[in-house]
Amino acid sequence: MPVQPIRIYGDPCLKRTSEPVVEFGDALRELLADLTDTLYHRPHHVGLAAPQIGVNLRVFVMDVDWVESDSRKKSDTPPHRNLQVFINPEILEESAEDESGPEGCLSLPGIDADVYRPCKVRVRYRDVQGEEHDITATDFAARCIQHENDHLNGVLFIDHLPLLRRQLLAGKLARLKKQQRAGAETKSD
C-alpha cells in the first residue's frame, strides 16, 4: 500500500468528529494498511489516526515499541514491531492521577509541548475482525491512546494547552495553516 500524505494543521478534516466504522471488510483492511505503512514510514512516531490521512473514521494504529534508533539503522535486523489497531475506541475510565509529558504530532510538524493527561485509561475497541476488546493502558501507551483518540474527536494536542502557551505558538500555527492552504490549492489545480 502507498504511504499517504499527512493532513497538516488547518485542514478541516482534523477538526471533524469521525464516524464509527460499521463495515469490517476490505475497505477497512485497506485503510489499516495505509495507516500502518504511513506510520512506519515516519521514524520516531508511534501513532496515526485516520483523520490524519483524510479519512474521518474512528480508527487509529499505534506501536509504542517502534521508535527508530541509530543501532537499528546499522543492523540488518528489522525493527521490532508491535502494531495495535483500535477501531471505534471508547475511553471508559481515566485515572484521577495525571502527569505532564512531551507530545508532538505529524499534523503539527515542528511543534511539541508538554501536555497533562491521565496516567491510566481503560479503553474498549474493536479489532479488524470486529471483535471487541477491553484493555487498561498506563504511562506512555495511555498517553498515545488518548492523543490518537483525540484525533477521532477533532481535538489536537495543542487544544489541551493553556491559552498563554497556545498564544506563544500562534506564529508557528499560522505558518502551518498557510502551508496547508497552499498545498490544498496546489492539489485542486
Secondary structure, DSSP 4 states (H G I P E B T S, - for coil): -PPPPPPPTT-GGGGSPPBPP---SHHHHHHHHHHHHHHHTSTT--EEEGGGGT--BSEEEE-TT----HHHHT-SSPPP---EEEEEEEEEEE-S-EEEEEEE-TTSTT-EEEEEEESEEEEEEE-TT--EEEEEEEHHHHHHHHHHHHHHTT--GGGGS-HHHHHHTHHHHHHHHHHHHHHHHHHH-
